[in-house]
Amino acid sequence: MNGEWLVRGRDGRLCVYLTSDDAVLCRAEHTPGGAWDPPREVGGDQKVHPVLAVGRGADTYAHLVSWRPTVPGQAVLVHSTHFRPLLAALDWAPAGHPDTKGDRTGVPAVAVDAQGRAHVFVARAGTGLAMVAQKEKGGWDPWRDLGGPDVQGTPVAVAGESGRVEAYAAVPGGLQHWRQDRPGTPPVLGEALETPVRAGTLRALATSPEHTMLYYTDDSGDLCAWRPGGKPVALLAAAGPGPVAAVRCELDGHDCTLLAQRSSSGRVAFAAYPTEEEGAGAWWTESGPQLPADAEVSLARDHEDRVVAVSLSASSGRLLVTRRKDEPGLALTAWREV
């Protein structure tokens, strides 16, 4: 799954999106902060591949993107909007293929601009990154080749607080950044960063009206933060493989960025630091039980603006949840299975 797949809906309920063999499922709180309903299928009865990108708009609607098989050896990207956790999501609608037709080209990424339009990004063999965006009155604009070097691994997309959409990708020898000059225009190829980066470790987060932040793991195992226009900062050693989860929250009256990652020990590790003050330092604190190797972690804020962390294992099907207590610091409740 690509993006933060734990989402708070407009009604305050939390919803988790997950994949099965041929469908996307969601589990939602029955009431904000209450018990969770059983998983149910979203997007209608169309079969999709077990891949999912999730983006959340400023209107709190969740945008879901997956690949749907068509004929043997071919697939098309499909999109669905989920307005509220307990409502049915819209049926999957085709968004096309960056090469008109063909097989899957990579894991997609999705970001939602200030007008609520989804922007879908996917690697295009040999030509970097491709994008398709929703029209204001329905349908999709033509696919655009955004250029750039070959994309390695999964790109990530994010909408800044200004509503402008940005994308990042690992490329040979470093990272590449694309950004809209103004809302409603195609993102353009921007700054490149020469750095050793492990593909599959990228996570992007909006950190201010002007900036977004990219987190990635370099070849030495350090978790790094890069804000285009500046130099990357090594925050601390990555707790484990894969991308971190990230959310902005208030801790003891300060605007902080909270990171979470399944650690090499199998538990969930948390680290926090003042937002956009990477030099302040951060350190990991582990929490909860040991998790299977395929467990993923996601972060959000609930209806009371408390940080919530969830872990999900595809092999075991276990969904574990913890919340911040009403105490100073980052005190968490005991992890519980839902």
N, C-alpha and C positions, 0 to 999 in steps of 0.2 A: 504494500500500500504506500502511496506517495502523498505526503501532506499530513496535517494533523487530523486524524480520523475520529477524534472525540470532539463533538460539536455541541454547543449550547444553542438551542432553538429560540425563536422569538418568545415562546411561552415559558422560557426558563428551564425546560426539561433538557437534560443531557441525552445525547444520542451517540452510539458507537456504530460505525460502519465496518463491515468485515466481508471477506470474500468466501465463497464456497467453490465447489468444483465448476459450477456453471451459472452462478447467480451472485448478486450482491445482497447482503442481509443487513438489517439494522436492529439494534436493541436500544430501547429508549426507557427513560424513567417514566413510570405511570403518573407520578406527580413530581414536581421539582424537589429533589433531595430525597425522594421516596424509593419504593421498590422498583425493580426493573422488569419490564415485560419480556416475554420470550422473543427470540429473534424472528423476524418476518422478512419476506423477500420484497425488494424494492425494484422499481423500474419496469413492472409488468412481467409477462411470462416469456420474454425473449431470453435466450441463453447467451451468456457472455463468458469470456475467458476470465480466469481467476487473477485479475489485475484491476487495481482501482486507484484513481487519483481523486482527491477531495479538496475542494476550495470553499471558503465561507465568505460571503459578501458582507458589506456593511449593514445590509438589511437582515442579516443573520440567516439567510437562506443557504442551504448546502447545495453545492454543485458537484455532481458525480460524473466521472468519465471512465469508460472502460472500452475494451475491444470486443466486438461481436463477430463471431465467425459467420461467413456468408457461404462461399463454396469452398471445397477443399483447397487449402493453401492460400486462402484470402480472408481478409477481415476488414472491418470498418470501425472507426471510432464512433462511440455512441455517448450521449449526454442525457442526464436526468437532473431535474431540480426537485429538491425536497424542501417544502416550505415550513413544515412543522413536524417534530418527531412523531406525533401520533396520527398525522395525516398520511395518506398514501402518496408516495413520490410520483411525479409524472413518469409516463412510460418512456423507455429509452428512445431517443430520437437520433437519427444518424447525423454525424458531423463530418462525414467524408473520410478521405484518405489523403495524406500529403502527396502521394504519387498517383492520384486518381483511383488506382486500385492496386492490390497486392497484399502481401502478408503483413503481419504486425512489424513495425519498425522499431519499437521500443516502448518502455513504460511512459505513459503520458504524464503531464503536469497541468494543473489548472489554477488560474487566479481569476478573481472577480473584481471588476473595476467599480468606480463610485456609482455608476449608472446601473449596476447589477448585471452587467454583461460578462459572460464567461469567456476567457481567453485560454485556449487549449494549445499546449506546446508538446511536440514530440520530436525525437531525433529523426533525421532524414538521411538515409545511407549516402555517405560521401559528400553531403552538402550542408552539414551542420544542423541547424534547428529550423523547424517549420512551425507555423502557427495558424490557427483559424479562430475567429472571434464571432460572437453572436451579434446580429443586427439589433438595433434598438426596438424594432417592431416585429421581431421574430425572424427565424431563419438564420443563416450563417453567411458571412462574407466569404469571398474566395480564399483558398489556402494561400499563404504567403511563405516564400522561402526567405528566412531571416539571415541566411548566410552563416559564416563562421567555420571553424575547423570541424573535423569529425567529433561528434559527441561521444564521450565515454561514460557508460553507466546511465543513470537516470537524471534528467534535468529537474530543476525545481522552479516554481513560479510563485510570485508574491505580489500583492497589491499594497503599495505604500499608503500611509495615512492620508496622503493627498489624493489617493484613488488611482494614481498612475501604476501601470502594470510593469513588472520587471521579471526577468528570467535569468537563471544562472545554470551553467553546465560545466562539468569537467571535460577538458579537451587535452590533446597531446601536449604535455609540458606545463599544464596549468589550468586556469579557470577563465571562462568567458562570461561577459555580462551583457544583457540586452535591456533597454529601458525606453519607455515612451517619452518623447519630448513633451507631449501634452496629452491630456485624456482624449481618447477616441482615435489616436493615430497608431500606426504599427510600431512596436518596439524596434529600436535600431541597435545595431551592433555597436557596443561601447568599449569600455575599458577591458583589457585582458591582463591577467596576473600570471606571471611565471612563478610556479610553486609546485612542489611535489604533492599530489593530492590522490587520495584513495577514492576511486570511483565508488558510488553507492553510499557516500557518507555525507551528502549535502543536505542542509536544512536552511531555509530562509525565513526571516522574521522582520516585520516592519517595526522600527525602533523610534521613529520620530517623523514629523511631517516631511522632512527632507531626505531621510535615509532609510535604507533597509540593510540588514546584516545577513551575511552568509556564514554559516558554520560548516566546517569540514575537518576531516582528519588528514594530516599530512603523512608522508612516508615514515617519519620517525615515530608516529603514534600520538603526536600532539593534537589536541582539539584546538583549532584555530578559528578566529573570527575576522572576517574581512568586510570592511565598508568601502565600496568603490570610491576612489578619490584619496584613499589613505593606504597605509601598509597593513598587512595582516598581523594579528597579534596572537601568539600562542597562549591560550588561556590556562590550560592544564593538560595533563596526559588524558587521552580519551579513556573512559571507564571500560569500554568494550567496543565491539565492531558495530558497524552500521551507523545511521544518522542519529543525532540527538533529537529529542522533542524539546520545544522551546515555547515559552509564553511569557508575556509581560504581566507583572502583578505588583501590588503594593505590599511591601514587607516592612513593618514597623515605621510606616509613614514615608518610605522611600520607593521611588519607581525602580523596580528591579527586573532583571531578566532571569528567569528560572529555567534551568536545563535539566533534562533527565535522560538516562540511558541505561539499558540493561548492561550490567557490568560483567567482567570476565568471571566473577565469582558466581554469577547467576542471579544476583539480587538487583534491585533498581537503585541507581545512584543519582543523587540530586546535587546540584551546585547552583549558587545564585550570586549575582554581583550587580552593582548599580548600572542601570541601562546606559549604554554607550560610554561606560567607564571601564573598559577592558583591563586597564592597568591597575585597577583596584585589587585584583587577585580573586581567585575562587578556588574552592576545594570540594571534593566529593564527599557526601555522606550517604551511606547505604541504608536501605530500608526494605522491610518486607521479607517474604520467603524466597527461597531459590526458585527460579523459573526455568522452564525448558529453553533449549538453545534457540528455538524459533520465536520466542516471546518478543513482542514489540511493545513500545511504551508511547503514550500520547498524553498531552496536557491541555487543560482548558480552565476556565473560571466558571463557577456555577451561578445559580440565581442569586446567591448572596455575595457574589464576587470572590468567593473562596477558591483557591487553587484546588483542582481535582486532578489526580493522576490515575490512569488505568493501564493495566497490562493485559495483553491478549496473546494467547498461544493457539496457533492453528492446529497443532498436533493434539493438544489436550482439550481444546475448546473452552478452557477456563478464562473467565473474565474477572479480574481482580480490581478493586477500586479503593482508593484512599483519598481523604480530604484534609485540608489544613484545619487544625484546631483553632479556636478563638483564643490563642495564646501568643505571646511574643515569639519572634523567630519563625522558623519553618517546622513547627511541631505538627505531626501528622497523626490521624487516627489509625487504628490497626487496619491493615489490609483485609478486605472481606471479599468473598466470592459472590457474584450475583448471577 
